[in-house]
Amino acid sequence: MAEYTERQGGTPAKASAATADRTTELARDLAGAVRGDVDFSAAARALVTMDASNYRRVPVGVVAPRDADDIAAALDICRGHGVPVVPRGGGTSIAGNATGVGVVLDLTRYFRSIVSVDTGARTAVVQPGVVLDRLRDHVAPHGLTFGPDPSTHSRCTIGGMIGNNSCGSHSVAWGTTADNVRELSVTTYDGAALRLGQGWDGAPAGLRSLVDGNLALLRTGYPTGLPRRISGYAIDALLPENGTDLARAFCGSEGTLGVVTEAVVTLVDSPPARALAVLGYPDESAAAEAAAGLLPYHPLTVEGMAD
């Protein structure tokens, strides 16, 4: 039907031509605004149509920014064209989180620096494209590591982990990514550069009034006692009794609140020796019921295996 309409000069063909013109204009404007790579080729787009999930969405193009100024410029151009933006780390998400039909920001090509490590404070300053294992290898000689360790640790990036609020098998000892992030440098989609930590300094306009106006809901509407709660917006992290932690609230927002350009993360002591205890139970229910009783012994991980 589309082929017939095109021969007849119908609307679908005209719409397709208009879309192509807009895409060409977008690519040209991006190439003129950023120093990084702008690639709207079929090959570049195909490489980011999917992540580790079964979902596939074809983006309009890919931009690999070189610095925070590039990110701000790309967001400005895309905002002017009304095109959505998807910040992408290693593409290890299993729910389609790293896919989108707009412009993909590939933060793995140039944003890969471990800026600094403070062994005394047990912190590291990293860019979002740093692969987790690279950070762990870098600080291992100091007896330190980054606690959260998803199964994709050899390829997931710190920025992607912040987006997902990733955890991993050692979350019973060291928590989720949100538990191990101190500060975030973020570029918002309206172009603001923010430094998020604890307290209201650097908070977007209107956020404090949102929290102050909904204290009762925030205190009663969020579940407690779930240390691995990683989905949805963690607005309850902004409550005063929770430290008004802007960086923590940003974790898990899947790139919808802004683009991370730098992160200050907490490092933990890597145990010099580890031991494995294999405990047998009559069935899986009995094992699950017994797991809570193991926590006072401060295990690094608690895993279950069936038959």
Secondary structure, DSSP 8 states (H G I E B T S, - for coil): -HHHHHHTT-HHHHHHHHHHHHHHHHHHHHHHH-SSEEE-SHHHHHHTSB-SSS-B---SEEEE-SSHHHHHHHHHHHHHHT--EEEESS---SSSTT--SSEEEE-SSS---EEEEETTTTEEEE-TT-BHHHHHHHHGGGTEE-S-B-TTTTT-BHHHHHHHT--BTTHHHH--GGGGEEEEEEE-TTS-EEEE-BSSTT--TTHHHHHHTTHHHHHHSS-SS-TT--SS--GGGGSGGGT-BHHHHHTTSTTSS-EEEEEEEE-EE--S---------SSHHHHHHHHHHHGGG--S-------
